[in-house]
Amino acid sequence: QLSTDFNTRFVPQTESYAEQAFWSQYSVQTNEPTQSGTTIVEVPKELPKVSMVNSCLKRLKFHLASFDIVVKERTTDTAITEGTWGFEHTKACFRDDIIPFVKNLKDLFTSFDQYLIDEVSEVQKIYKQMKMAVEQHCVAKSEFQSKMETVLNENDRLLKHALGVDIVNIVINNCMNVNCLTVDACEQCVTT
């Protein structure tokens, strides 16, 4: 059983097709250290601002690309030799499992990115509306203060005028009473 599977799956290097040659260039393992391993993600301690959201999205895209590289490294066959799964298995694994998973993951992050952009746009729109309302109320407040100052100045002017009229009336009344008293005294003097 094992030998028949081996003969059906193993293709000697001299008989490889162009497509197999293409895929085999990705299957060679190098001695260089890989970027695979645990990915550490920083969690913000405060609510995100627009600049923080942009940097988070950039880091998220970077980690997604790193994940893509790690998946390719871990699932790619290192060499087409005896005892390995072989080229066809690796190709089928990519075609059936890895590539659809990565596409779904990218679609998910793309939709997340769009929802985040929509949310930030909505917050900016509300902020602009609030800013315009505050500016409008500041203008209305300054107009009200100007009208209030005009009314107070007019009130002071009318109060001064009324006090002046009262003072003139008091002086005239006092003068009239004094003159009347004096005239009355003179009439008495004349009649007596």
C-alpha positions as CSV (number, residue, x, y, z in Angstrom):
1,Q,0.0,0.0,0.0
2,L,2.7,2.4,1.0
3,S,4.8,1.7,-2.1
4,T,1.8,2.2,-4.4
5,D,1.0,5.5,-2.7
6,F,4.6,6.5,-3.0
7,N,4.8,5.7,-6.7
8,T,1.6,7.6,-7.5
9,R,2.5,10.7,-5.5
10,F,6.3,10.9,-6.0
11,V,7.6,12.4,-9.2
12,P,11.3,12.3,-9.7
13,Q,13.0,15.6,-10.2
14,T,13.9,14.8,-13.8
15,E,10.3,14.3,-14.7
16,S,8.8,17.4,-13.1
17,Y,6.4,19.6,-15.0
18,A,6.7,23.4,-15.3
19,E,4.0,23.8,-12.6
20,Q,5.8,21.5,-10.3
21,A,9.0,23.4,-10.8
22,F,7.2,26.6,-10.0
23,W,5.9,25.2,-6.7
24,S,9.1,23.4,-5.8
25,Q,11.0,26.7,-5.7
26,Y,8.9,27.6,-2.7
27,S,9.4,24.3,-1.0
28,V,13.2,24.6,-0.5
29,Q,14.0,25.2,3.2
30,T,16.7,27.7,4.0
31,N,18.9,27.9,7.1
32,E,17.8,31.5,7.7
33,P,15.6,32.2,10.7
34,T,12.0,32.6,9.9
35,Q,9.5,35.1,11.2
36,S,7.2,32.4,12.5
37,G,6.3,32.2,16.1
38,T,4.0,33.9,18.5
39,T,2.8,37.3,17.5
40,I,2.7,39.8,20.3
41,V,0.0,42.4,19.9
42,E,-0.1,45.6,22.0
43,V,-3.4,46.5,23.6
44,P,-4.1,50.3,23.9
45,K,-4.7,51.6,27.4
46,E,-7.0,54.4,26.2
47,L,-9.7,54.9,23.7
48,P,-8.3,55.0,20.2
49,K,-7.8,58.2,18.4
50,V,-7.8,58.5,14.6
51,S,-3.9,58.3,14.5
52,M,-4.0,55.3,16.8
53,V,-6.6,53.6,14.7
54,N,-4.5,54.1,11.6
55,S,-1.4,52.7,13.3
56,C,-3.4,49.7,14.6
57,L,-4.7,49.0,11.1
58,K,-1.2,49.1,9.7
59,R,0.1,46.7,12.4
60,L,-2.9,44.4,11.7
61,K,-2.1,44.4,8.0
62,F,1.5,43.7,8.8
63,H,0.6,40.8,11.1
64,L,-1.8,39.4,8.5
65,A,1.0,39.4,5.9
66,S,3.4,37.8,8.4
67,F,0.7,35.2,9.1
68,D,0.5,34.5,5.4
69,I,4.3,33.9,5.2
70,V,4.2,31.6,8.3
71,V,1.4,29.5,6.8
72,K,3.3,29.1,3.6
73,E,6.5,28.2,5.4
74,R,4.8,25.6,7.6
75,T,2.7,24.0,4.9
76,T,5.2,24.0,2.1
77,D,7.0,20.7,1.6
78,T,10.7,21.2,2.1
79,A,11.9,18.8,-0.6
80,I,10.4,16.2,-2.9
81,T,12.1,13.2,-1.4
82,E,11.2,9.7,-0.2
83,G,9.0,9.6,2.9
84,T,7.4,13.1,2.4
85,W,3.8,13.8,1.5
86,G,4.9,15.1,-1.8
87,F,4.2,18.0,-4.1
88,E,0.7,17.1,-5.0
89,H,-0.4,16.9,-1.3
90,T,1.1,20.3,-0.6
91,K,-0.5,21.9,-3.6
92,A,-3.9,20.4,-2.7
93,C,-3.5,21.6,0.9
94,F,-2.9,25.1,-0.3
95,R,-5.7,25.0,-2.9
96,D,-8.3,23.5,-0.6
97,D,-7.5,24.8,2.8
98,I,-4.9,27.5,3.2
99,I,-5.7,29.8,0.3
100,P,-9.5,29.9,1.0
101,F,-8.8,30.5,4.7
102,V,-6.4,33.4,4.0
103,K,-8.9,34.9,1.5
104,N,-11.7,34.7,4.1
105,L,-9.4,36.2,6.7
106,K,-8.4,39.1,4.3
107,D,-12.1,39.7,3.5
108,L,-12.9,39.8,7.2
109,F,-10.1,42.3,7.9
110,T,-11.1,44.4,4.8
111,S,-14.7,44.6,6.1
112,F,-13.4,45.4,9.6
113,D,-11.3,48.1,8.0
114,Q,-14.3,49.6,6.2
115,Y,-16.5,49.5,9.3
116,L,-13.8,51.2,11.2
117,I,-13.4,53.9,8.6
118,D,-17.1,54.4,8.5
119,E,-17.2,54.7,12.3
120,V,-14.4,57.3,12.3
121,S,-16.1,59.3,9.6
122,E,-19.3,59.3,11.6
123,V,-17.5,60.5,14.7
124,Q,-15.8,63.3,12.7
125,K,-19.1,64.3,11.2
126,I,-20.7,64.6,14.6
127,Y,-17.7,66.5,15.9
128,K,-18.0,69.0,13.1
129,Q,-21.7,69.4,13.8
130,M,-21.1,70.0,17.5
131,K,-18.3,72.5,16.6
132,M,-20.6,74.4,14.3
133,A,-23.4,74.4,17.0
134,V,-20.9,75.8,19.6
135,E,-19.8,78.5,17.2
136,Q,-23.4,79.4,16.4
137,H,-24.2,79.7,20.1
138,C,-21.1,81.8,20.7
139,V,-22.3,84.2,18.0
140,A,-25.8,84.3,19.5
141,K,-24.3,84.9,22.9
142,S,-22.2,87.8,21.7
143,E,-25.3,89.3,19.9
144,F,-27.4,88.9,23.1
145,Q,-24.6,90.6,25.2
146,S,-24.5,93.5,22.7
147,K,-28.3,93.9,22.8
148,M,-28.2,93.7,26.6
149,E,-25.5,96.4,26.7
150,T,-27.5,98.7,24.4
151,V,-30.6,98.2,26.6
152,L,-28.7,98.9,29.8
153,N,-27.2,102.1,28.2
154,E,-30.7,103.2,27.1
155,N,-32.0,102.4,30.6
156,D,-29.3,104.5,32.2
157,R,-30.0,107.4,29.8
158,L,-33.7,107.3,30.5
159,L,-33.1,107.0,34.3
160,K,-30.8,110.1,34.2
161,H,-33.4,112.0,32.1
162,A,-36.2,111.0,34.6
163,L,-34.1,112.1,37.6
164,G,-33.3,115.3,35.8
165,V,-37.0,116.0,35.1
166,D,-37.8,115.1,38.8
167,I,-35.2,117.5,40.1
168,V,-36.4,120.3,37.8
169,N,-40.0,119.7,38.9
170,I,-39.0,119.7,42.6
171,V,-37.1,123.0,42.2
172,I,-39.9,124.6,40.2
173,N,-42.5,123.4,42.8
174,N,-40.4,124.7,45.7
175,C,-39.9,128.1,43.9
176,M,-43.6,128.3,43.2
177,N,-44.5,127.5,46.8
178,V,-42.1,130.1,48.1
179,N,-43.4,132.7,45.6
180,C,-47.0,131.8,46.6
181,L,-46.2,132.2,50.2
182,T,-44.5,135.5,49.6
183,V,-47.3,136.8,47.5
184,D,-49.9,135.7,50.1
185,A,-47.9,137.5,52.7
186,C,-47.9,140.6,50.7
187,E,-51.6,140.5,50.1
188,Q,-52.2,140.2,53.7
189,C,-50.0,143.1,54.3
190,V,-51.9,145.1,51.8
191,T,-55.3,144.2,53.1
192,T,-54.5,144.8,56.7
